[in-house]
């Protein structure tokens, strides 16, 4: 029979309800018996001891809050009786060792990827269109309409067919599947628009240049068409310099048009279409070839998290992260506001002392900017998080950090910096889902794993995003956006190790083009740069 409550770490003084509990219900855990004092929803936490005001609340083995009033044994924890609190960190105190997992079954595995001249391997083959400044968004949208209608999907999508049937009052059934009639089968064409490139401080444009350069250098990108107005802050040379800093020997074709040097819009668009078509046609000739699993660069993301995320989906990603680190692959842990409270462990996992210092400096600077704006990391949990059991930022963070497994931290990167070292990398990004996934793709992720307990439809223009449900109820309710269900861990039917192996098998299928992610099927391509500066 499934346990009704679970203690995540031996040092914890709270437990997670695995099912809905009734007031007065008897609960057994580790030979002790507890009584639920109130009706408690699944995913929420109950006290395993009596708490006086100010007593520390421990979960995942770390401080996640303090009692703001007396909490009785067996009582549910809420925002009314718990306040955010996290451990203070002053620097590296030790070097944490690592027992690497046995990877005999994985070390010789391969996937079918797109090999680039710089040694990176893509899991997709994308020709990317983007502007250097928001003034060119309209031209990007025109090009999107032209290329998508003529190269990608000539048939009208089913939602347009539904509206057509309503307008005509024909009563015709709308087909569930629309035939794919793309001209080129081995290349995808994607389009990015944004609101940056001018009008803010110069640092905003420089950061955007780094991000866009990272997208061009991403192994999933075969080439790019770049539009510039001409007078904007983000000049063409700034973009070229950012790309050269990441990859001085870039060999990918990049087509750049500057409108203020091109005459009429019509003449410019004709030139762009002709040049881009030739580039796309050539990129279509690139074929998938076997690549070692060490060529995977996997981004680790969570969004719409619930009280089960930290005990099912996120540890599953942690298992995948550790396997990749052990075989020479790469994992990227971001969302710095959601690492609040676990800084000490991460600092102690840093291979180099300099990286530990850089991590803490980035965290402190980030938190100061938030406080100066009148907020704080403690405001990170969303209403949905709180409703589903994540009542403090430290509690949310401790569960979110499980995505990074237990391997050493080989590098710490600021926003816009590119991944160069295999192993676990920390990347400074916001907790905002799309800003974070946007940054990870810009830092070189060729696959992104995205855990969720409540459901989220996020995708990315160049990198496949695999959605991972923390509970089976979500997977059953939203099967169109969920790729993997880790609910079997909650039910006790699978271990984290077994679930991680299942996950990695699915990643290899996606990386080889054998399976399309749900986000790809829904054509979800979200792109939001993080704007650190103040707009002038």
Steps between C-alpha positions, in 0.01 A plus 500: 500500500623850414626708791283802583789724604871508421806662657737610225821523709597329825543838673159636399246595765210520253347243266324525164143374465490259207120484504220712641482455878196528727505670840561233764654256252779284645829512309800271535852600405827330596329313784341813647130584496365849433150643488398751235343788694320645195394398154821517297525500123753280322835676436479709819724456804411392853701554816687201643562689825356784706635837380521810716522845344843539337577127481680393183318294237723252320418335167735335249745520791522882482335798668185595302318723751419585857179463695320835521261361761461175695459197271365185660627149427312377191386849395522612138755769414360814335597856420316592819729304734829494308724780374786476250847449644816365340847415618767769488804432281843661537715297261629153425529291816593163349523310174214255465602165353294323238414135453443491126226263382585184311470595133608176333165481318529859375864574423491352150152618406453738208235718344451612140594866489608783272878540517630858479847605392590624850446153650157565649212271407143615455183312585314715246583680175360853499537803277434798725362845412531782756534881525769695680238758596123504554458737202551196273235284668247583230734381225570182697125436523464549122782254437345255745173508311678449168731216605254313722231498232730403214760277665355353817126440518305577183179360646293722732517397865200335662401805705469711185296221346273503805438874466442458126232239566331731753503797262359296211262312731598188308508270802802318354713298739846638564777237465712435809819472298612728218733352239856631511581628153830673568730543202822418690484204737839543667493865607266707713460876472440704815443868570582714804367845584575709808462850645870579542797632308443870562337748738648359821846524647790381282560203730155366409599487133836341579330224701248446221787473251659226713171315521433517125859399425450201728195400299698510177776293663253250649569159341135471396534800267632446146498866396322829549346801332552819703313827446633839609346845464836677514480775761421289808713443808561136412717560198592218262863517614397454865317181401798379295738570787277307741497202264878516454544499878301176525641339187787684322496245218128495424430330167121518496338704223357828630302728269479859626282774350495863615182681399642853495749383234252290302263747337135401492348236727397305192853489361642398837246221555560362150874480570447342841263238360736404215813481717327323787343244271843403367634469855202291612528275196868435575432437870238243403784283365652456846416149624486344844797285598586303817635707788609396851267581786771734631394750231171566681467837676184476707331799660313438826185705560193495725184707481148475635657292778298318764567323829601181316750661260787474748444131574417356156570705185794712620702213653439307177670783312773488763560135414528590129733788584731269698509242221590767245774639726642150541517434123642840407174672407371834623215613725392859568331605825361854491227703679716664769205628710404134536839405643442713809575293809717238327790732419733337752467157343553638149802706605650192663439303181696750289819349362678837510484745789472785248176354368358479850579868555352594162180312582459678834581838347236448230244386755566798730490752217179349365330498839610859568346617174174330597503652849582846358190465283291448814470121490713197590567136418241409765232622256601238241232234562200569277137465617491165320816382679355594838165339428678175422726490806806715424450766765850655530767582245756286685261203490443552128872549440610190688275291278595687183873446564444123484504537121877546525566160658813470711791528255774766534431849364758549223415858403288800601372723221339840499202567273603488134818299553542182294559147628852370436560242775337155521333422831255697714495874424317770699348775283368825647143553379170607651251243625261613228446192284543653155780739596687201642444261207584784260833545679586128510452465125716810456770332710504192277239255634398260224222342712305649792319297766213690659324367809155618602235404751229738384560507123666750267504529118850646458715418196816640340584601142818292464516250786255213561334530841389176665220556754512284812197465729556456873165323538282275287188713545665778300623259232146367458339845502746663255631220278558746215780680686655226719769268358602301809302415815697441821191431710613137537765627744229650724305173492811302590492308173835627369821617660670826404771293330247309289313817410826673408592218265157523336553874462841465339368247249234753402760776469700287256188444290427873488866581432498256208184645347307180560249664735357851481445680830150625582626859494635444148172347387315807629756731334580672829799728449535740793783752521531764775839661568574605858531879518716585799531874445251783542338624179575869432 
